[in-house]
Amino acid sequence: MTTPPPATDLNLDAVTAKGWAERGDFTPAEYERAEQFYDAMRVHDDHLTRVRAEAAALIEEWTGHAPRDVGSFGTRLNLETSDLDLGIGYPVDQREVLRKALDGHARFLGERATRFSTTRLVFSFTLEGIEVDLSALTVEDFTVACRMLDQIAENMDHEERVCHTWIKHLLRASGRLEEYAGWKLVTYRRFCPEFNWVPIPEKTGT
C-alpha cells in the first residue's frame, strides 16, 4: 500500500522555486506541524552523536585525519532515516595511500565532483546499523567546508531549521526525490555560495 503524502497547506512548488523556506511561508497550523516533526527528529540526537564519535575515532585511526560532520546531522537538519556524512581534508597526490588505508574498513563508492574542477573520494561503512559516508576532500575544499559549517551554525536560526527540515520531509514523503536531493543542498549554497556541493546519488534510507 502506498503511503499518502503528509497533509500540508504549503505550496511546495513556490517554496522550492524560491530556494529557501522561512516562517512567513507557513500558516500557524503548518508551522506547528513542522515544529512537532522537528522536535521528533531530535529524539535521535544522543544515539547519532555517540555513533558519530565512534565513527570519527575509527576514521582518524585509519587515516590519521580527524573528520568533521559535513552532513545534515551536523547542521541539525536531519530526518529520522538520515545516515552520517563525515569529511576530511586529504592531499590529492596521496589519494592512493588513502584508498589503501581504508581497504578492508570502508567500501569505495567512487570519485565525485565538488566545486570548480576539484573532486572528492567517497567511502562508506556501517556502524551500529547506521551508514557512515566519508568524503575525502581536497585540503582547500575541506577548509571551505568547515568555514561554511561554522557560518551555518552561527547564522541559521531555529525557525529556519524547522522550516527547512519540514520542506525536506514533505518532498521526500511525496516521492519528489530529485527536488529532495536539491533541497538538501540549499542551506550550503545560502551560507557559502562558493561551495558547490554535488550530492552522493540517493540511497535507500538516507
N, CA and C atoms as an extended XYZ file, in Angstrom:
618
Properties=species:S:1:pos:R:3:atomname:S:1:resname:S:1:resid:I:1 pbc="F F F"
N         0.846       -1.198        0.000 N   MET     1
C         0.000        0.000        0.000 CA  MET     1
C         0.880        1.248        0.000 C   MET     1
N         0.542        2.196       -0.861 N   THR     2
C         1.312        3.432       -0.948 CA  THR     2
C         0.937        4.368        0.193 C   THR     2
N         1.925        4.891        0.884 N   THR     3
C         1.670        5.826        1.979 CA  THR     3
C         1.326        7.196        1.414 C   THR     3
N         0.189        7.772        1.797 N   PRO     4
C        -0.166        9.088        1.268 CA  PRO     4
C         0.788       10.155        1.770 C   PRO     4
N         1.026       11.194        0.980 N   PRO     5
C         1.919       12.265        1.439 CA  PRO     5
C         1.325       12.993        2.634 C   PRO     5
N         2.154       13.608        3.465 N   PRO     6
C         1.650       14.328        4.636 CA  PRO     6
C         0.745       15.488        4.233 C   PRO     6
N        -0.211       15.784        5.096 N   ALA     7
C        -1.071       16.940        4.861 CA  ALA     7
C        -0.248       18.211        4.988 C   ALA     7
N        -0.502       19.159        4.113 N   THR     8
C         0.235       20.419        4.160 CA  THR     8
C        -0.568       21.535        3.529 C   THR     8
N        -0.422       22.733        4.072 N   ASP     9
C        -1.025       23.929        3.488 CA  ASP     9
C        -0.037       24.646        2.566 C   ASP     9
N         1.190       24.162        2.519 N   LEU    10
C         2.237       24.853        1.771 CA  LEU    10
C         2.125       24.617        0.275 C   LEU    10
N         2.537       25.617       -0.476 N   ASN    11
C         2.727       25.470       -1.912 CA  ASN    11
C         4.188       25.064       -2.114 C   ASN    11
N         4.432       23.753       -2.185 N   LEU    12
C         5.806       23.272       -2.276 CA  LEU    12
C         6.511       23.788       -3.510 C   LEU    12
N         5.785       23.884       -4.609 N   ASP    13
C         6.407       24.372       -5.845 CA  ASP    13
C         6.943       25.789       -5.654 C   ASP    13
N         6.157       26.630       -4.993 N   ALA    14
C         6.570       28.018       -4.780 CA  ALA    14
C         7.767       28.106       -3.847 C   ALA    14
N         7.750       27.312       -2.784 N   VAL    15
C         8.843       27.357       -1.813 CA  VAL    15
C        10.137       26.840       -2.427 C   VAL    15
N        10.070       25.712       -3.145 N   THR    16
C        11.292       25.168       -3.742 CA  THR    16
C        11.816       26.076       -4.841 C   THR    16
N        10.914       26.733       -5.567 N   ALA    17
C        11.355       27.669       -6.612 CA  ALA    17
C        12.074       28.862       -5.998 C   ALA    17
N        11.600       29.291       -4.812 N   LYS    18
C        12.246       30.411       -4.117 CA  LYS    18
C        13.623       30.009       -3.594 C   LYS    18
N        13.778       28.731       -3.268 N   GLY    19
C        15.079       28.244       -2.826 CA  GLY    19
C        15.362       28.417       -1.359 C   GLY    19
N        14.350       28.754       -0.580 N   TRP    20
C        14.532       28.893        0.864 CA  TRP    20
C        13.163       28.868        1.520 C   TRP    20
N        13.086       28.426        2.758 N   ALA    21
C        11.820       28.418        3.498 CA  ALA    21
C        11.991       29.203        4.778 C   ALA    21
N        11.004       30.018        5.100 N   GLU    22
C        11.065       30.826        6.312 CA  GLU    22
C         9.700       30.886        6.970 C   GLU    22
N         9.677       31.376        8.177 N   ARG    23
C         8.459       31.365        8.995 CA  ARG    23
C         7.277       31.998        8.277 C   ARG    23
N         7.515       33.045        7.514 N   GLY    24
C         6.430       33.737        6.832 CA  GLY    24
C         5.739       32.921        5.759 C   GLY    24
N         6.355       31.846        5.317 N   ASP    25
C         5.736       30.970        4.316 CA  ASP    25
C         4.696       30.039        4.934 C   ASP    25
N         4.657       29.956        6.256 N   PHE    26
C         3.860       28.960        6.962 CA  PHE    26
C         2.649       29.590        7.650 C   PHE    26
N         1.522       28.905        7.577 N   THR    27
C         0.403       29.256        8.443 CA  THR    27
C         0.750       28.810        9.858 C   THR    27
N         0.067       29.335       10.871 N   PRO    28
C         0.343       28.880       12.234 CA  PRO    28
C         0.201       27.366       12.393 C   PRO    28
N        -0.827       26.777       11.788 N   ALA    29
C        -1.032       25.330       11.910 CA  ALA    29
C         0.078       24.552       11.231 C   ALA    29
N         0.520       25.055       10.078 N   GLU    30
C         1.586       24.372        9.341 CA  GLU    30
C         2.901       24.440       10.119 C   GLU    30
N         3.190       25.598       10.696 N   TYR    31
C         4.426       25.714       11.459 CA  TYR    31
C         4.378       24.821       12.699 C   TYR    31
N         3.215       24.700       13.316 N   GLU    32
C         3.092       23.818       14.479 CA  GLU    32
C         3.398       22.372       14.088 C   GLU    32
N         2.879       21.929       12.936 N   ARG    33
C         3.180       20.580       12.459 CA  ARG    33
C         4.680       20.428       12.219 C   ARG    33
N         5.255       21.453       11.598 N   ALA    34
C         6.680       21.410       11.277 CA  ALA    34
C         7.539       21.340       12.536 C   ALA    34
N         7.169       22.121       13.544 N   GLU    35
C         7.968       22.143       14.768 CA  GLU    35
C         7.831       20.829       15.535 C   GLU    35
N         6.643       20.254       15.535 N   GLN    36
C         6.465       18.955       16.182 CA  GLN    36
C         7.317       17.887       15.498 C   GLN    36
N         7.348       17.942       14.177 N   PHE    37
C         8.174       16.985       13.437 CA  PHE    37
C         9.651       17.207       13.763 C   PHE    37
N        10.078       18.454       13.770 N   TYR    38
C        11.481       18.759       14.057 CA  TYR    38
C        11.871       18.268       15.447 C   TYR    38
N        11.006       18.496       16.434 N   ASP    39
C        11.286       18.037       17.789 CA  ASP    39
C        11.405       16.511       17.831 C   ASP    39
N        10.589       15.827       17.022 N   ALA    40
C        10.649       14.360       16.981 CA  ALA    40
C        11.988       13.893       16.426 C   ALA    40
N        12.556       14.633       15.487 N   MET    41
C        13.856       14.264       14.923 CA  MET    41
C        14.968       14.375       15.955 C   MET    41
N        14.818       15.280       16.882 N   ARG    42
C        15.856       15.495       17.874 CA  ARG    42
C        15.964       14.336       18.884 C   ARG    42
N        14.950       13.482       18.912 N   VAL    43
C        14.986       12.310       19.786 CA  VAL    43
C        16.172       11.417       19.439 C   VAL    43
N        16.618       11.465       18.177 N   HIS    44
C        17.702       10.596       17.719 CA  HIS    44
C        19.091       11.180       18.011 C   HIS    44
N        19.143       12.388       18.551 N   ASP    45
C        20.422       13.094       18.668 CA  ASP    45
C        21.460       12.351       19.510 C   ASP    45
N        21.064       11.862       20.663 N   ASP    46
C        22.045       11.232       21.544 CA  ASP    46
C        22.671       10.002       20.892 C   ASP    46
N        21.833        9.174       20.272 N   HIS    47
C        22.351        7.965       19.625 CA  HIS    47
C        23.267        8.315       18.461 C   HIS    47
N        22.823        9.228       17.598 N   LEU    48
C        23.640        9.601       16.450 CA  LEU    48
C        24.940       10.274       16.885 C   LEU    48
N        24.881       11.058       17.940 N   THR    49
C        26.094       11.709       18.441 CA  THR    49
C        27.115       10.671       18.909 C   THR    49
N        26.622        9.649       19.600 N   ARG    50
C        27.536        8.598       20.080 CA  ARG    50
C        28.140        7.813       18.915 C   ARG    50
N        27.301        7.444       17.943 N   VAL    51
C        27.810        6.690       16.790 CA  VAL    51
C        28.776        7.552       15.988 C   VAL    51
N        28.470        8.829       15.855 N   ARG    52
C        29.367        9.728       15.129 CA  ARG    52
C        30.725        9.811       15.796 C   ARG    52
N        30.750        9.882       17.119 N   ALA    53
C        32.023        9.940       17.835 CA  ALA    53
C        32.828        8.664       17.602 C   ALA    53
N        32.154        7.519       17.624 N   GLU    54
C        32.842        6.250       17.376 CA  GLU    54
C        33.374        6.195       15.940 C   GLU    54
N        32.557        6.642       14.992 N   ALA    55
C        32.979        6.635       13.593 CA  ALA    55
C        34.156        7.570       13.368 C   ALA    55
N        34.109        8.745       13.991 N   ALA    56
C        35.189        9.714       13.838 CA  ALA    56
C        36.498        9.162       14.388 C   ALA    56
N        36.415        8.465       15.519 N   ALA    57
C        37.619        7.883       16.114 CA  ALA    57
C        38.217        6.817       15.193 C   ALA    57
N        37.358        6.011       14.568 N   LEU    58
C        37.842        4.990       13.634 CA  LEU    58
C        38.498        5.630       12.416 C   LEU    58
N        37.844        6.654       11.870 N   ILE    59
C        38.380        7.326       10.685 CA  ILE    59
C        39.742        7.944       10.981 C   ILE    59
N        39.858        8.574       12.135 N   GLU    60
C        41.152        9.170       12.498 CA  GLU    60
C        42.212        8.090       12.677 C   GLU    60
N        41.813        6.961       13.241 N   GLU    61
C        42.748        5.850       13.407 CA  GLU    61
C        43.203        5.312       12.049 C   GLU    61
N        42.273        5.183       11.105 N   TRP    62
C        42.584        4.613        9.801 CA  TRP    62
C        43.369        5.569        8.916 C   TRP    62
N        43.036        6.866        8.986 N   THR    63
C        43.580        7.828        8.019 CA  THR    63
C        44.586        8.807        8.602 C   THR    63
N        44.588        8.966        9.931 N   GLY    64
C        45.450        9.962       10.537 CA  GLY    64
C        44.880       11.361       10.467 C   GLY    64
N        43.614       11.492       10.015 N   HIS    65
C        42.978       12.806        9.890 CA  HIS    65
C        41.668       12.815       10.664 C   HIS    65
N        41.461       13.846       11.469 N   ALA    66
C        40.227       13.983       12.242 CA  ALA    66
C        39.114       14.500       11.330 C   ALA    66
N        37.976       13.802       11.258 N   PRO    67
C        36.899       14.239       10.373 CA  PRO    67
C        35.980       15.262       11.025 C   PRO    67
N        35.167       15.873       10.183 N   ARG    68
C        34.108       16.767       10.656 CA  ARG    68
C        32.794       16.327       10.028 C   ARG    68
N        31.718       16.495       10.773 N   ASP    69
C        30.392       16.181       10.247 CA  ASP    69
C        30.034       17.221        9.186 C   ASP    69
N        29.903       16.779        7.933 N   VAL    70
C        29.582       17.693        6.840 CA  VAL    70
C        28.168       17.450        6.325 C   VAL    70
N        27.375       16.681        7.068 N   GLY    71
C        26.045       16.315        6.614 CA  GLY    71
C        24.935       16.963        7.409 C   GLY    71
N        23.721       16.439        7.203 N   SER    72
C        22.532       17.060        7.786 CA  SER    72
C        22.463       16.902        9.299 C   SER    72
N        23.067       15.859        9.853 N   PHE    73
C        23.033       15.745       11.313 CA  PHE    73
C        23.892       16.838       11.945 C   PHE    73
N        25.010       17.137       11.340 N   GLY    74
C        25.875       18.178       11.873 CA  GLY    74
C        25.226       19.544       11.889 C   GLY    74
N        24.325       19.787       10.924 N   THR    75
C        23.623       21.072       10.863 CA  THR    75
C        22.248       21.001       11.516 C   THR    75
N        21.904       19.859       12.105 N   ARG    76
C        20.611       19.609       12.754 CA  ARG    76
C        19.447       19.807       11.774 C   ARG    76
N        19.627       19.235       10.577 N   LEU    77
C        18.589       19.280        9.551 CA  LEU    77
C        18.244       17.869        9.083 C   LEU    77
N        18.532       16.891        9.914 N   ASN    78
C        18.387       15.502        9.504 CA  ASN    78
C        16.957       14.993        9.666 C   ASN    78
N        16.637       13.980        8.861 N   LEU    79
C        15.406       13.214        9.021 CA  LEU    79
C        15.713       11.977        9.848 C   LEU    79
N        14.681       11.227       10.197 N   GLU    80
C        14.893       10.045       11.040 CA  GLU    80
C        15.668        8.956       10.308 C   GLU    80
N        15.650        8.997        8.965 N   THR    81
C        16.341        7.978        8.179 CA  THR    81
C        17.747        8.403        7.777 C   THR    81
N        18.207        9.539        8.248 N   SER    82
C        19.485       10.068        7.803 CA  SER    82
C        20.656        9.199        8.239 C   SER    82
N        21.643        9.123        7.359 N   ASP    83
C        22.895        8.495        7.733 CA  ASP    83
C        23.837        9.585        8.241 C   ASP    83
N        25.100        9.248        8.401 N   LEU    84
C        26.094       10.229        8.832 CA  LEU    84
C        27.040       10.517        7.683 C   LEU    84
N        27.370       11.778        7.502 N   ASP    85
C        28.294       12.202        6.457 CA  ASP    85
C        29.458       12.934        7.096 C   ASP    85
N        30.629       12.323        7.056 N   LEU    86
C        31.821       12.922        7.631 CA  LEU    86
C        32.808       13.259        6.519 C   LEU    86
N        33.627       14.253        6.756 N   GLY    87
C        34.593       14.662        5.753 CA  GLY    87
C        35.965       14.894        6.347 C   GLY    87
N        36.978       14.684        5.537 N   ILE    88
C        38.353       15.005        5.914 CA  ILE    88
C        39.004       15.751        4.762 C   ILE    88
N        40.034       16.501        5.089 N   GLY    89
C        40.869       17.084        4.051 CA  GLY    89
C        42.062       16.179        3.817 C   GLY    89
N        42.355       15.872        2.554 N   TYR    90
C        43.431       14.923        2.273 CA  TYR    90
C        44.147       15.343        1.000 C   TYR    90
N        45.480       15.324        0.993 N   PRO    91
C        46.225       15.747       -0.206 CA  PRO    91
C        45.863       14.890       -1.423 C   PRO    91
N        45.602       15.539       -2.520 N   VAL    92
C        45.192       14.835       -3.734 CA  VAL    92
C        46.260       13.841       -4.183 C   VAL    92
N        47.527       14.223       -4.057 N   ASP    93
C        48.585       13.343       -4.548 CA  ASP    93
C        48.810       12.125       -3.649 C   ASP    93
N        48.074       12.030       -2.543 N   GLN    94
C        48.194       10.880       -1.651 CA  GLN    94
C        46.901       10.056       -1.598 C   GLN    94
N        46.022       10.252       -2.572 N   ARG    95
C        44.735        9.561       -2.521 CA  ARG    95
C        44.863        8.038       -2.629 C   ARG    95
N        45.844        7.583       -3.356 N   GLU    96
C        46.027        6.135       -3.452 CA  GLU    96
C        46.437        5.576       -2.089 C   GLU    96
N        47.220        6.345       -1.346 N   VAL    97
C        47.586        5.952        0.018 CA  VAL    97
C        46.332        5.839        0.872 C   VAL    97
N        45.424        6.785        0.697 N   LEU    98
C        44.184        6.781        1.460 CA  LEU    98
C        43.339        5.559        1.118 C   LEU    98
N        43.234        5.248       -0.152 N   ARG    99
C        42.443        4.093       -0.552 CA  ARG    99
C        42.995        2.806        0.064 C   ARG    99
N        44.296        2.695        0.098 N   LYS   100
C        44.912        1.507        0.708 CA  LYS   100
C        44.664        1.474        2.217 C   LYS   100
N        44.708        2.654        2.843 N   ALA   101
C        44.494        2.716        4.293 CA  ALA   101
C        43.076        2.308        4.671 C   ALA   101
N        42.114        2.598        3.776 N   LEU   102
C        40.714        2.294        4.061 CA  LEU   102
C        40.278        0.934        3.529 C   LEU   102
N        41.138        0.290        2.777 N   ASP   103
C        40.811       -1.024        2.235 CA  ASP   103
C        40.550       -2.003        3.386 C   ASP   103
N        39.413       -2.668        3.328 N   GLY   104
C        39.040       -3.589        4.394 CA  GLY   104
C        38.243       -2.936        5.512 C   GLY   104
N        38.210       -1.604        5.527 N   HIS   105
C        37.440       -0.874        6.532 CA  HIS   105
C        36.178       -0.238        5.945 C   HIS   105
N        36.291        0.282        4.718 N   ALA   106
C        35.191        1.016        4.109 CA  ALA   106
C        35.117        0.698        2.616 C   ALA   106
N        33.916        0.714        2.076 N   ARG   107
C        33.703        0.498        0.643 CA  ARG   107
C        34.010        1.789       -0.103 C   ARG   107
N        34.685        1.673       -1.227 N   PHE   108
C        34.952        2.848       -2.051 CA  PHE   108
C        33.776        3.044       -2.993 C   PHE   108
N        33.102        4.189       -2.887 N   LEU   109
C        31.923        4.465       -3.702 CA  LEU   109
C        32.248        5.205       -4.989 C   LEU   109
N        33.443        5.776       -5.054 N   GLY   110
C        33.821        6.456       -6.287 CA  GLY   110
C        34.339        7.859       -6.065 C   GLY   110
N        34.641        8.516       -7.158 N   GLU   111
C        35.136        9.887       -7.150 CA  GLU   111
C        34.019       10.798       -7.631 C   GLU   111
N        33.713       11.823       -6.854 N   ARG   112
C        32.601       12.734       -7.165 CA  ARG   112
C        33.130       14.147       -7.400 C   ARG   112
N        32.431       14.866       -8.244 N   ALA   113
C        32.779       16.265       -8.474 CA  ALA   113
C        32.378       17.100       -7.271 C   ALA   113
N        33.133       18.151       -6.980 N   THR   114
C        32.745       19.112       -5.947 CA  THR   114
C        32.737       20.496       -6.564 C   THR   114
N        33.477       21.431       -6.009 N   ARG   115
C        33.420       22.798       -6.522 CA  ARG   115
C        34.502       23.010       -7.569 C   ARG   115
N        34.230       23.906       -8.500 N   PHE   116
C        35.170       24.216       -9.571 CA  PHE   116
C        35.615       22.932      -10.262 C   PHE   116
N        36.898       22.654      -10.321 N   SER   117
C        37.374       21.467      -11.040 CA  SER   117
C        37.860       20.377      -10.095 C   SER   117
N        37.521       20.479       -8.811 N   THR   118
C        38.022       19.516       -7.842 CA  THR   118
C        37.077       18.328       -7.707 C   THR   118
N        37.572       17.292       -7.055 N   THR   119
C        36.772       16.101       -6.781 CA  THR   119
C        36.985       15.660       -5.342 C   THR   119
N        36.155       14.747       -4.897 N   ARG   120
C        36.320       14.111       -3.591 CA  ARG   120
C        36.189       12.610       -3.777 C   ARG   120
N        36.871       11.860       -2.950 N   LEU   121
C        36.693       10.418       -2.918 CA  LEU   121
C        35.658       10.094       -1.842 C   LEU   121
N        34.751        9.179       -2.144 N   VAL   122
C        33.681        8.850       -1.215 CA  VAL   122
C        33.782        7.380       -0.815 C   VAL   122
N        33.751        7.143        0.478 N   PHE   123
C        33.799        5.801        1.055 CA  PHE   123
C        32.585        5.625        1.964 C   PHE   123
N        32.281        4.385        2.298 N   SER   124
C        31.140        4.138        3.154 CA  SER   124
C        31.385        2.903        4.017 C   SER   124
N        30.911        2.961        5.252 N   PHE   125
C        30.913        1.793        6.116 CA  PHE   125
C        29.715        1.893        7.053 C   PHE   125
N        29.381        0.795        7.691 N   THR   126
C        28.217        0.748        8.569 CA  THR   126
C        28.670        0.528       10.006 C   THR   126
N        28.104        1.300       10.903 N   LEU   127
C        28.436        1.205       12.318 CA  LEU   127
C        27.141        1.220       13.118 C   LEU   127
N        26.898        0.170       13.857 N   GLU   128
C        25.677        0.034       14.656 CA  GLU   128
C        24.418        0.264       13.824 C   GLU   128
N        24.441       -0.259       12.604 N   GLY   129
C        23.279       -0.166       11.734 CA  GLY   129
C        23.112        1.162       11.026 C   GLY   129
N        24.030        2.090       11.230 N   ILE   130
C        23.957        3.403       10.594 CA  ILE   130
C        25.031        3.497        9.526 C   ILE   130
N        24.636        3.912        8.329 N   GLU   131
C        25.606        4.072        7.262 CA  GLU   131
C        26.392        5.363        7.463 C   GLU   131
N        27.690        5.251        7.365 N   VAL   132
C        28.584        6.398        7.516 CA  VAL   132
C        29.284        6.627        6.187 C   VAL   132
N        29.052        7.776        5.578 N   ASP   133
C        29.745        8.143        4.349 CA  ASP   133
C        30.909        9.058        4.694 C   ASP   133
N        32.058        8.755        4.146 N   LEU   134
C        33.259        9.564        4.363 CA  LEU   134
C        33.696       10.177        3.053 C   LEU   134
N        33.757       11.496        3.007 N   SER   135
C        34.242       12.219        1.841 CA  SER   135
C        35.659       12.717        2.109 C   SER   135
N        36.576       12.338        1.218 N   ALA   136
C        37.943       12.858        1.301 CA  ALA   136
C        38.045       14.026        0.329 C   ALA   136
N        37.966       15.222        0.868 N   LEU   137
C        38.016       16.449        0.081 CA  LEU   137
C        39.468       16.895       -0.107 C   LEU   137
N        39.675       17.775       -1.073 N   THR   138
C        40.978       18.414       -1.122 CA  THR   138
C        41.154       19.222        0.161 C   THR   138
N        42.366       19.496        0.522 N   VAL   139
C        42.624       20.257        1.747 CA  VAL   139
C        41.951       21.624        1.670 C   VAL   139
N        42.006       22.259        0.515 N   GLU   140
C        41.384       23.571        0.349 CA  GLU   140
C        39.866       23.481        0.493 C   GLU   140
N        39.259       22.484       -0.147 N   ASP   141
C        37.811       22.338       -0.061 CA  ASP   141
C        37.353       22.033        1.358 C   ASP   141
N        38.138       21.266        2.082 N   PHE   142
C        37.780       20.950        3.468 CA  PHE   142
C        37.797       22.219        4.317 C   PHE   142
N        38.762       23.086        4.057 N   THR   143
C        38.826       24.358        4.774 CA  THR   143
C        37.586       25.198        4.486 C   THR   143
N        37.178       25.238        3.203 N   VAL   144
C        35.970       25.978        2.831 CA  VAL   144
C        34.740       25.355        3.481 C   VAL   144
N        34.659       24.014        3.472 N   ALA   145
C        33.515       23.324        4.062 CA  ALA   145
C        33.410       23.626        5.556 C   ALA   145
N        34.514       23.627        6.242 N   CYS   146
C        34.495       23.931        7.676 CA  CYS   146
C        34.026       25.359        7.921 C   CYS   146
N        34.484       26.287        7.077 N   ARG   147
C        34.032       27.674        7.219 CA  ARG   147
C        32.535       27.771        6.960 C   ARG   147
N        32.046       27.055        5.954 N   MET   148
C        30.622       27.041        5.635 CA  MET   148
C        29.810       26.515        6.819 C   MET   148
N        30.258       25.424        7.408 N   LEU   149
C        29.543       24.839        8.533 CA  LEU   149
C        29.540       25.763        9.737 C   LEU   149
N        30.643       26.468        9.953 N   ASP   150
C        30.693       27.456       11.027 CA  ASP   150
C        29.676       28.570       10.780 C   ASP   150
N        29.543       28.986        9.509 N   GLN   151
C        28.599       30.046        9.173 CA  GLN   151
C        27.159       29.594        9.385 C   GLN   151
N        26.864       28.355        9.025 N   ILE   152
C        25.523       27.813        9.253 CA  ILE   152
C        25.222       27.768       10.749 C   ILE   152
N        26.167       27.253       11.528 N   ALA   153
C        25.969       27.142       12.971 CA  ALA   153
C        25.720       28.500       13.607 C   ALA   153
N        26.400       29.507       13.105 N   GLU   154
C        26.292       30.848       13.699 CA  GLU   154
C        25.060       31.600       13.235 C   GLU   154
N        24.633       31.395       11.977 N   ASN   155
C        23.649       32.284       11.374 CA  ASN   155
C        22.274       31.671       11.105 C   ASN   155
N        22.155       30.359       11.067 N   MET   156
C        20.859       29.744       10.785 CA  MET   156
C        20.095       29.585       12.088 C   MET   156
N        18.931       30.220       12.192 N   ASP   157
C        18.210       30.184       13.458 CA  ASP   157
C        17.261       28.983       13.533 C   ASP   157
N        16.665       28.827       14.703 N   HIS   158
C        15.814       27.664       14.968 CA  HIS   158
C        14.643       27.594       13.991 C   HIS   158
N        13.962       28.711       13.754 N   GLU   159
C        12.814       28.696       12.849 CA  GLU   159
C        13.212       28.275       11.444 C   GLU   159
N        14.352       28.730       10.982 N   GLU   160
C        14.819       28.339        9.655 CA  GLU   160
C        15.105       26.843        9.596 C   GLU   160
N        15.661       26.296       10.658 N   ARG   161
C        15.924       24.854       10.698 CA  ARG   161
C        14.612       24.064       10.671 C   ARG   161
N        13.637       24.521       11.432 N   VAL   162
C        12.332       23.857       11.446 CA  VAL   162
C        11.713       23.878       10.056 C   VAL   162
N        11.697       25.034        9.428 N   CYS   163
C        11.077       25.183        8.110 CA  CYS   163
C        11.802       24.352        7.062 C   CYS   163
N        13.120       24.426        7.056 N   HIS   164
C        13.900       23.685        6.069 CA  HIS   164
C        13.665       22.184        6.204 C   HIS   164
N        13.687       21.680        7.434 N   THR   165
C        13.537       20.247        7.661 CA  THR   165
C        12.148       19.771        7.265 C   THR   165
N        11.133       20.595        7.507 N   TRP   166
C         9.769       20.214        7.136 CA  TRP   166
C         9.620       20.112        5.620 C   TRP   166
N        10.183       21.065        4.901 N   ILE   167
C        10.129       21.001        3.429 CA  ILE   167
C        10.850       19.757        2.936 C   ILE   167
N        11.975       19.476        3.506 N   LYS   168
C        12.746       18.285        3.157 CA  LYS   168
C        11.901       17.024        3.371 C   LYS   168
N        11.232       16.960        4.514 N   HIS   169
C        10.369       15.821        4.827 CA  HIS   169
C         9.219       15.710        3.827 C   HIS   169
N         8.563       16.829        3.518 N   LEU   170
C         7.434       16.800        2.594 CA  LEU   170
C         7.854       16.330        1.212 C   LEU   170
N         8.994       16.797        0.736 N   LEU   171
C         9.463       16.402       -0.592 CA  LEU   171
C         9.771       14.914       -0.639 C   LEU   171
N        10.445       14.434        0.382 N   ARG   172
C        10.792       13.006        0.399 CA  ARG   172
C         9.545       12.135        0.532 C   ARG   172
N         8.663       12.508        1.448 N   ALA   173
C         7.455       11.713        1.671 CA  ALA   173
C         6.523       11.727        0.468 C   ALA   173
N         6.621       12.765       -0.352 N   SER   174
C         5.798       12.861       -1.559 CA  SER   174
C         6.436       12.189       -2.768 C   SER   174
N         7.621       11.621       -2.575 N   GLY   175
C         8.294       10.949       -3.673 CA  GLY   175
C         8.972       11.877       -4.658 C   GLY   175
N         9.158       13.123       -4.280 N   ARG   176
C         9.805       14.096       -5.169 CA  ARG   176
C        11.309       14.087       -4.883 C   ARG   176
N        11.932       12.970       -5.210 N   LEU   177
C        13.294       12.708       -4.747 CA  LEU   177
C        14.339       13.592       -5.425 C   LEU   177
N        14.120       13.969       -6.675 N   GLU   178
C        15.082       14.862       -7.326 CA  GLU   178
C        15.075       16.227       -6.660 C   GLU   178
N        13.878       16.729       -6.363 N   GLU   179
C        13.776       18.005       -5.660 CA  GLU   179
C        14.295       17.880       -4.234 C   GLU   179
N        14.038       16.740       -3.619 N   TYR   180
C        14.557       16.482       -2.269 CA  TYR   180
C        16.080       16.546       -2.250 C   TYR   180
N        16.718       15.909       -3.234 N   ALA   181
C        18.180       15.928       -3.300 CA  ALA   181
C        18.697       17.351       -3.465 C   ALA   181
N        18.009       18.148       -4.270 N   GLY   182
C        18.414       19.542       -4.444 CA  GLY   182
C        18.174       20.371       -3.202 C   GLY   182
N        17.051       20.110       -2.515 N   TRP   183
C        16.723       20.886       -1.323 CA  TRP   183
C        17.743       20.672       -0.217 C   TRP   183
N        18.310       19.469       -0.135 N   LYS   184
C        19.304       19.192        0.897 CA  LYS   184
C        20.517       20.114        0.777 C   LYS   184
N        20.730       20.697       -0.400 N   LEU   185
C        21.932       21.496       -0.627 CA  LEU   185
C        21.707       23.000       -0.498 C   LEU   185
N        20.431       23.438       -0.366 N   VAL   186
C        20.187       24.878       -0.414 CA  VAL   186
C        20.810       25.609        0.777 C   VAL   186
N        20.896       24.943        1.926 N   THR   187
C        21.498       25.599        3.091 CA  THR   187
C        22.972       25.886        2.842 C   THR   187
N        23.673       24.908        2.255 N   TYR   188
C        25.093       25.105        1.968 CA  TYR   188
C        25.275       26.262        0.986 C   TYR   188
N        24.445       26.297       -0.031 N   ARG   189
C        24.581       27.364       -1.033 CA  ARG   189
C        24.239       28.734       -0.441 C   ARG   189
N        23.273       28.760        0.467 N   ARG   190
C        22.861       30.044        1.042 CA  ARG   190
C        23.952       30.641        1.915 C   ARG   190
N        24.594       29.809        2.715 N   PHE   191
C        25.558       30.316        3.675 CA  PHE   191
C        26.998       30.293        3.172 C   PHE   191
N        27.237       29.625        2.066 N   CYS   192
C        28.581       29.605        1.489 CA  CYS   192
C        28.453       29.374       -0.018 C   CYS   192
N        28.058       30.389       -0.782 N   PRO   193
C        27.804       30.220       -2.207 CA  PRO   193
C        28.991       29.692       -3.003 C   PRO   193
N        30.205       29.903       -2.507 N   GLU   194
C        31.368       29.450       -3.261 CA  GLU   194
C        31.511       27.931       -3.274 C   GLU   194
N        30.813       27.271       -2.340 N   PHE   195
C        30.968       25.823       -2.240 CA  PHE   195
C        29.836       25.140       -2.983 C   PHE   195
N        30.128       24.602       -4.152 N   ASN   196
C        29.122       23.962       -4.991 CA  ASN   196
C        29.141       22.462       -4.721 C   ASN   196
N        28.403       22.050       -3.692 N   TRP   197
C        28.409       20.650       -3.272 CA  TRP   197
C        27.542       19.823       -4.211 C   TRP   197
N        28.088       18.707       -4.703 N   VAL   198
C        27.340       17.789       -5.550 CA  VAL   198
C        27.011       16.563       -4.717 C   VAL   198
N        25.731       16.185       -4.607 N   PRO   199
C        25.351       15.118       -3.679 CA  PRO   199
C        25.773       13.729       -4.138 C   PRO   199
N        25.940       12.824       -3.165 N   ILE   200
C        26.061       11.415       -3.466 CA  ILE   200
C        24.708       10.941       -3.970 C   ILE   200
N        24.654       10.107       -5.004 N   PRO   201
C        23.365        9.629       -5.502 CA  PRO   201
C        22.507        9.064       -4.384 C   PRO   201
N        21.193        9.303       -4.493 N   GLU   202
C        20.255        8.905       -3.453 CA  GLU   202
C        20.331        7.410       -3.174 C   GLU   202
N        20.378        7.073       -1.884 N   LYS   203
C        20.412        5.678       -1.463 CA  LYS   203
C        19.220        5.436       -0.557 C   LYS   203
N        18.776        4.217       -0.511 N   THR   204
C        17.659        3.868        0.370 CA  THR   204
C        18.055        4.146        1.816 C   THR   204
N        17.153        4.847        2.527 N   GLY   205
C        17.369        5.080        3.951 CA  GLY   205
C        18.262        6.251        4.263 C   GLY   205
N        18.466        7.187        3.313 N   THR   206
C        19.293        8.349        3.620 CA  THR   206
C        18.451        9.601        3.698 C   THR   206
